[in-house]
Amino acid sequence: MDIVLFKISDLRIRDHEPLYIANKTNNNIIHIFIWDYKWDDKTSNDILIMGKYKKQFLKESLQNLSDNLNKINIHLNIYYGNPDIIITDLIDKYKIQNIYTYQDINNPINATAKIHYFWNNTMYHILDLPFTIDNIPDSFADFKKQIKIRARKEFFTQTNNKSIKLDGSIKINDIDIDIPQTELLIKGGEDNGWEYLKILLRSNNISNYKQDRNNFISTCDLSPWLDFGCLSAKSIFYQLKMYEKNKHKNNSTYLFWSDLLLRDYYKFKSIKLKNNLFEKNGISNKTYNYSNNKVSFDKWINGQTGIPLIDAFMIQIKNTGFISNKGRLIISSFLVNDLNLEWILGAEYFNKMLINSEITYNYSLWHYIAGIGNISDNSIYFNPIKQCQLYDKNCNFIKEWIPELKEKTNDELINPKEGISNYYDLLVKINFINKKSL
């Protein structure tokens, strides 16, 4: 008997290589997902590992995965607890010979059965790169120049009709977790991801991606379904190529591919960085003296900084579990450069709250902002005043998330200077005249 082990980053049936390969055999198969009890723990900074929005998105994605597997006569067994213990017990009880799963660099499986690892969630396969991981370029620009390879084919599974339903399996709604009443604006699951992608292509919004990616509310963001593996990067790549061939190819479609490639780059580079991905100084040789001001951190979290654009983004996160990539860069820069708080606090908060916070992408973006991704890097500063002038000059985004400021002038909201009457005091004054700011 064998196991197909689904993880939090591969909740789909289309282009799922372990599922495909296992079902090519004639063996009985236990298809399983384990809800890790540690997701309810807190970090050393007292930040919950997984918040309500991520739990809800995961729950919806699991339900959709179970439904889609049932359509091809496969039963998804769901367990809650310690993955190592559960897998060990299953191996002993059912004499498991093989485990088919995607590779997780940070959490390898400890098991006596033979483990068949597969590479996951990048457009291009790690074995097809023109360099070894140790020799991966330090900059994304240099990495992109050398990528002349082809994406591998997608996998479409047909069941071997030997899926096993275990007595110990539980229903998704029976999982012993506490998810507060939560309504997501973006629904989890493979079907919802594909529907969003189809709308994106049918509407031709992808042809305007160059402009859209700077919007504070993006219509082209597939990151939640990518992060949970409801869609594979490879599937999106092939849909993009079909769109370019049959409809339209321009700078926007190229940029869309480039941003997908950036996700590949961060995932590959995280293997090279190893634990340095999670270290305060990254791989830089600099020493940073961050503040540990908890009051400032709490005001940042709760959208009480006195800077309307920052507060609007933080309120959006608190109420939706989602933020655009542009917004993520602006509030990350504010935490590091204006509040001088340790970037790891922000990374852990994003990991808790955001449904689009895949760990390598999340931590790599914080490295980029903090200037610790390479030895020679400097921190990147996104000036919230300048960004607001460029991308929300009418303050529509601010007024949507902070309606009590609707009567204030746009000038006040963009650049509060000494502060705004009847609003939160400024945590820090922003100097607009900064030649190095973005």
URMO-V942042 format. One line per field, one symbol per residue. psi: psi as a letter, one per 30 degrees, with the letter a starting at -180 (. if undefined). A space follows every 50 residues. Layout:
BEGIN
psi: ???
END
This chain:
BEGIN
psi: klkjjklfghilfkhjeeeeeefflglkkjkkkjjkfffflllfghkkej aeeeeeeeeeeeeeeeeeeefghkkjkklkbjeeeeeeeeeeeghkekkk llkjefilkjlflkkjklkkhlekkeffkgllefgklfkeeeeeffjglk klllkjkklghhkkkkefklleffkiljjljkjkfjklleeeeeeeeeee eefgfffgeeeefflfjkggjgeefeeggekkeeeeeeeeeeeeefdkka eeeeeeeeeeeeeeeeeeefeeebfffgkegbglglkkillhjeeeeeee eghhffjeeeeeeeeeefffgllleeeeeefeeeeeeefhlkfeeeeeee eeekfihkeeeeeeeeeeefhgflegkllkjjjfeeeeeefhfggeeefe fiffgfflleeeeeifcglkkhlklkekkkjeijffl.
END
